[in-house]
Amino acid sequence: MAVSAFPAGRSVLIVGDYYLDLVFAGLPRWPQPGTEVFGTGTASLPGGAFTPQRALHRLGVPAVWAARLGDDPHSRLVLDEAHAEGIDTSAYLLHPGPVRNISVAMSYGGERGFVSFKEPLPPLDVIGVILDRRPACVLLTELTVGPRLVALVEAAHRVGAVVFMDCQHTDATLDDPAITAALKAVDIFAPNAGEARVLTGHGELNDALDRLRELTPTVVIKNGAHGALAATSTERVSTAAEAVTVIDTIGAGDCFDAGFVAGHVFGLGLAGSTALGTLCGTFSVTGHGGAAAPSLAQIAERAPELVPWAA
């Protein structure tokens, strides 16, 4: 398996599950009970935590993923794609049995929906990987709570890493003490607009941003075609997304995460990191399932100030 060199202060460790995404795009409407709809495009490709690893790799950021794969065809497809992309697979763990994580992903009207299955396995222990790799950032691809998060954050902070946490779909709210404790534990929290509204109960995104900022030092709210909002205790920024022809919104949030984290570990600050995340998300929607994540050369051509390491 390939092993990358890890420049001090630049590497990212990704924690999350893979999914094999069967993507349907160009739907005329959402499927309704007893009816059938046909899309205009489809793709079968690795998703889940594979998406930000691929996006970071393309941006020239050393990124490893604590992945658990099995002996099933879906896992082998992910591994084959990783090898084809030239991704670092040195932290992949092979489970002696199937690890079938599958999503049927649908995109319509700028929104996306999923029907998913996840192999019922216990969470992967990544503390040893954090202590061994000593990354600059640990990227959690979903809302994580409880003792597992506490142990993970303690390990990350012990090696000087910041913890970035995405949200993914949740029905939880800040009325749940476990949720507020989790947001207080991490350094950067990045829900999308819908998730921020559900969590806080605020319809206005600026109000949701203010409420979340009371808990987490840095909050970024991804707002699709409208760009993103972000805030710290001393700074507040917003970015607009470029208008493009949208093929598929699935994976765009993961590509945004990769861009933001890349900017953060290379010292771009809040405004630069948010702008780079927005641009990466914009590239993503021009293809299926995050596979259109941009290369370092593509960003350098469009906005060289956002990727000074390209020089």
C-alpha positions as CSV (number, residue, x, y, z in Angstrom):
1,M,0.0,0.0,0.0
2,A,1.2,3.5,-0.8
3,V,2.5,5.7,2.0
4,S,2.8,9.5,1.7
5,A,5.3,11.8,3.3
6,F,3.6,13.9,5.9
7,P,4.9,17.5,6.2
8,A,4.8,18.8,9.7
9,G,1.6,20.7,10.4
10,R,-0.1,19.9,7.1
11,S,-1.6,16.4,7.2
12,V,-5.2,15.5,7.7
13,L,-6.7,12.3,9.2
14,I,-10.3,11.5,8.0
15,V,-12.6,9.5,10.3
16,G,-15.8,8.1,8.8
17,D,-17.3,5.2,6.8
18,Y,-17.2,4.6,3.1
19,Y,-20.4,4.2,1.1
20,L,-20.9,2.9,-2.3
21,D,-23.2,5.5,-3.9
22,L,-25.6,4.5,-6.6
23,V,-26.5,8.0,-7.9
24,F,-29.5,9.0,-9.8
25,A,-29.6,12.6,-11.2
26,G,-32.0,14.6,-13.4
27,L,-35.1,13.3,-11.7
28,P,-38.3,15.1,-12.8
29,R,-39.7,14.8,-9.2
30,W,-39.2,12.9,-6.0
31,P,-40.3,9.3,-6.1
32,Q,-43.8,8.8,-4.6
33,P,-45.3,5.6,-3.2
34,G,-46.6,3.4,-6.0
35,T,-44.9,5.4,-8.8
36,E,-41.7,5.1,-10.8
37,V,-39.5,8.0,-12.0
38,F,-36.6,8.0,-14.4
39,G,-33.5,10.1,-14.1
40,T,-31.3,11.4,-17.0
41,G,-28.0,10.3,-15.4
42,T,-26.6,7.7,-13.1
43,A,-23.3,6.7,-11.7
44,S,-21.9,4.1,-9.3
45,L,-19.0,5.4,-7.3
46,P,-17.3,5.4,-3.9
47,G,-18.8,8.0,-1.5
48,G,-18.9,8.8,2.2
49,A,-15.5,9.5,3.7
50,F,-13.8,8.5,0.5
51,T,-15.0,11.8,-1.0
52,P,-13.1,14.2,1.2
53,Q,-9.9,12.0,1.1
54,R,-10.0,12.2,-2.7
55,A,-10.7,15.9,-2.7
56,L,-7.8,16.6,-0.3
57,H,-5.5,14.4,-2.3
58,R,-6.3,16.3,-5.5
59,L,-5.6,19.6,-3.6
60,G,-2.1,18.3,-2.7
61,V,-2.9,17.9,1.0
62,P,-1.5,14.8,2.6
63,A,-4.6,12.9,3.8
64,V,-5.1,9.5,5.2
65,W,-8.4,7.9,6.0
66,A,-9.0,5.4,8.8
67,A,-11.2,3.3,6.6
68,R,-12.6,-0.1,7.3
69,L,-13.2,-2.2,4.2
70,G,-14.3,-5.8,3.9
71,D,-14.0,-8.8,1.5
72,D,-17.2,-7.8,-0.4
73,P,-17.4,-6.4,-4.0
74,H,-18.4,-2.9,-2.8
75,S,-15.3,-2.7,-0.6
76,R,-13.0,-3.9,-3.4
77,L,-14.5,-1.3,-5.7
78,V,-13.5,1.5,-3.2
79,L,-10.0,0.1,-2.8
80,D,-9.6,-0.2,-6.6
81,E,-10.7,3.4,-7.0
82,A,-8.3,4.6,-4.3
83,H,-5.4,2.9,-6.1
84,A,-6.5,4.3,-9.4
85,E,-6.6,7.8,-7.9
86,G,-3.2,7.4,-6.2
87,I,-4.7,7.9,-2.8
88,D,-2.8,7.0,0.4
89,T,-4.3,3.7,1.6
90,S,-1.8,3.0,4.4
91,A,-4.5,3.5,7.2
92,Y,-7.1,1.3,5.5
93,L,-8.1,-1.7,7.7
94,L,-9.3,-4.8,6.0
95,H,-12.1,-6.6,7.9
96,P,-12.4,-10.4,7.5
97,G,-15.9,-10.3,6.3
98,P,-18.3,-8.0,4.4
99,V,-18.5,-4.3,5.1
100,R,-21.5,-3.4,2.9
101,N,-22.2,0.3,3.2
102,I,-24.5,1.2,0.4
103,S,-26.5,4.3,-0.5
104,V,-29.0,4.9,-3.3
105,A,-28.5,8.7,-3.7
106,M,-31.1,10.9,-5.5
107,S,-30.7,14.5,-6.5
108,Y,-33.5,16.8,-7.4
109,G,-34.2,20.5,-7.3
110,G,-30.9,21.3,-5.6
111,E,-31.6,18.8,-2.8
112,R,-30.5,15.3,-2.3
113,G,-32.0,12.2,-0.6
114,F,-30.6,8.8,0.3
115,V,-31.8,5.3,1.0
116,S,-28.9,3.6,2.8
117,F,-27.6,0.4,4.4
118,K,-24.7,0.2,6.8
119,E,-23.0,-3.0,8.0
120,P,-23.8,-3.4,11.7
121,L,-20.2,-3.3,13.0
122,P,-18.9,-1.5,16.2
123,P,-17.2,1.9,15.6
124,L,-13.6,1.8,14.5
125,D,-11.1,2.7,17.2
126,V,-8.9,5.4,15.7
127,I,-7.1,6.7,18.8
128,G,-3.9,4.8,17.9
129,V,-4.0,6.1,14.4
130,I,-4.2,9.7,15.7
131,L,-1.3,9.2,18.1
132,D,0.8,7.5,15.4
133,R,0.0,9.9,12.5
134,R,0.0,13.1,14.5
135,P,-2.1,15.0,12.0
136,A,-2.7,18.8,11.9
137,C,-6.4,18.2,11.6
138,V,-8.8,15.3,12.3
139,L,-11.8,15.5,10.0
140,L,-15.0,13.8,11.3
141,T,-17.4,13.2,8.5
142,E,-20.5,13.0,10.8
143,L,-21.9,14.3,14.1
144,T,-20.3,12.2,16.8
145,V,-21.2,12.2,20.5
146,G,-20.4,10.6,23.8
147,P,-17.3,8.9,25.2
148,R,-15.9,8.0,21.7
149,L,-15.8,11.7,20.7
150,V,-14.3,12.7,24.1
151,A,-11.5,10.2,23.6
152,L,-10.9,11.2,20.0
153,V,-10.7,14.9,20.8
154,E,-8.4,14.3,23.7
155,A,-6.0,12.3,21.5
156,A,-6.2,14.9,18.7
157,H,-5.5,17.8,21.1
158,R,-2.6,15.8,22.7
159,V,-0.8,15.8,19.3
160,G,-1.7,19.4,18.5
161,A,-4.5,18.7,16.0
162,V,-7.7,20.6,15.6
163,V,-11.0,18.6,15.2
164,F,-13.3,19.5,12.4
165,M,-16.7,17.9,12.5
166,D,-19.4,17.8,9.8
167,C,-23.0,17.1,10.7
168,Q,-24.7,14.9,8.1
169,H,-28.4,14.5,8.4
170,T,-29.8,14.6,11.9
171,D,-33.1,15.1,13.7
172,A,-31.3,16.0,16.9
173,T,-31.5,19.5,18.4
174,L,-29.5,21.5,20.9
175,D,-32.1,20.5,23.5
176,D,-30.1,17.3,23.7
177,P,-27.2,17.8,26.2
178,A,-25.1,15.2,24.3
179,I,-25.3,17.4,21.2
180,T,-24.3,20.6,23.0
181,A,-21.5,18.7,24.7
182,A,-20.2,17.4,21.3
183,L,-20.3,20.9,19.8
184,K,-18.4,22.3,22.7
185,A,-15.7,19.6,22.4
186,V,-14.7,20.2,18.8
187,D,-12.8,23.1,17.3
188,I,-14.7,23.6,14.0
189,F,-18.3,22.6,13.2
190,A,-19.6,22.6,9.7
191,P,-23.3,21.8,9.2
192,N,-25.3,22.6,6.1
193,A,-28.1,25.2,6.2
194,G,-30.8,22.6,6.8
195,E,-28.9,20.9,9.6
196,A,-28.1,24.2,11.2
197,R,-31.8,25.1,11.2
198,V,-32.9,21.8,12.7
199,L,-30.2,21.9,15.4
200,T,-30.9,25.4,16.5
201,G,-34.6,25.9,15.7
202,H,-33.7,29.2,13.9
203,G,-35.0,29.7,10.4
204,E,-32.6,32.6,9.8
205,L,-29.1,31.4,9.1
206,N,-27.4,34.3,10.8
207,D,-29.3,33.5,14.0
208,A,-28.4,29.8,13.7
209,L,-24.8,30.8,13.2
210,D,-24.8,33.0,16.3
211,R,-26.3,30.2,18.4
212,L,-23.9,27.6,17.2
213,R,-21.0,30.0,17.7
214,E,-21.9,30.0,21.4
215,L,-20.8,26.4,21.5
216,T,-18.0,25.9,19.0
217,P,-15.0,28.2,18.4
218,T,-15.4,28.2,14.6
219,V,-18.7,27.5,12.8
220,V,-19.2,27.2,9.1
221,I,-22.6,26.8,7.6
222,K,-22.7,25.5,4.0
223,N,-25.6,27.0,2.1
224,G,-25.5,25.3,-1.3
225,A,-25.8,27.6,-4.3
226,H,-25.8,30.6,-1.9
227,G,-22.3,29.9,-0.7
228,A,-21.4,29.8,3.0
229,L,-21.4,31.7,6.2
230,A,-18.6,31.3,8.9
231,A,-17.8,32.9,12.2
232,T,-15.3,32.9,15.1
233,S,-15.4,35.0,18.2
234,T,-13.7,37.8,16.3
235,E,-14.6,37.4,12.7
236,R,-17.6,36.8,10.5
237,V,-17.5,36.1,6.7
238,S,-19.7,35.0,3.9
239,T,-18.9,33.7,0.5
240,A,-21.0,33.5,-2.7
241,A,-21.0,30.5,-4.9
242,E,-20.4,30.9,-8.6
243,A,-23.3,30.0,-10.9
244,V,-22.7,26.7,-12.7
245,T,-24.7,24.0,-14.4
246,V,-25.6,21.6,-11.6
247,I,-25.3,17.9,-12.5
248,D,-25.4,16.5,-8.9
249,T,-25.2,18.0,-5.5
250,I,-24.3,14.8,-3.8
251,G,-20.7,15.0,-2.4
252,A,-20.5,18.8,-2.6
253,G,-20.6,19.2,1.1
254,D,-17.7,16.8,1.5
255,C,-15.7,18.6,-1.1
256,F,-16.4,21.9,0.7
257,D,-15.1,20.3,3.9
258,A,-11.9,19.3,2.1
259,G,-11.4,22.8,0.7
260,F,-12.0,24.5,4.1
261,V,-9.6,22.1,5.9
262,A,-6.9,22.5,3.2
263,G,-7.1,26.2,3.7
264,H,-7.0,25.9,7.4
265,V,-3.9,23.7,7.6
266,F,-2.1,26.0,5.1
267,G,-3.0,29.1,7.1
268,L,-5.5,30.8,4.9
269,G,-7.6,32.0,7.8
270,L,-11.4,32.0,8.0
271,A,-12.1,34.0,4.9
272,G,-9.7,32.2,2.7
273,S,-10.6,28.7,4.0
274,T,-14.3,29.4,3.5
275,A,-13.7,30.8,-0.1
276,L,-11.7,27.7,-1.0
277,G,-14.3,25.4,0.5
278,T,-17.0,27.2,-1.5
279,L,-15.0,26.9,-4.7
280,C,-14.4,23.2,-4.2
281,G,-18.1,22.6,-3.6
282,T,-18.9,24.5,-6.8
283,F,-16.6,22.3,-8.8
284,S,-18.2,19.2,-7.2
285,V,-21.7,19.8,-8.4
286,T,-20.6,19.8,-12.1
287,G,-20.2,16.0,-11.9
288,H,-21.7,13.0,-10.1
289,G,-21.1,12.2,-6.4
290,G,-18.1,14.5,-5.7
291,A,-16.1,12.9,-8.5
292,A,-15.6,16.4,-10.0
293,A,-13.6,17.6,-7.0
294,P,-11.0,20.0,-8.4
295,S,-7.3,19.5,-8.8
296,L,-4.7,21.8,-7.4
297,A,-4.0,23.0,-10.9
298,Q,-7.7,23.9,-11.5
299,I,-7.9,26.0,-8.4
300,A,-4.5,27.6,-9.1
301,E,-5.8,28.7,-12.5
302,R,-9.1,30.1,-11.1
303,A,-8.0,31.6,-7.8
304,P,-4.2,31.2,-7.2
305,E,-4.4,33.2,-3.9
306,L,-6.4,30.3,-2.4
307,V,-3.7,27.7,-3.0
308,P,-0.3,29.4,-2.3
309,W,1.2,26.0,-1.8
310,A,0.7,25.3,-5.5
311,A,3.8,27.3,-6.2
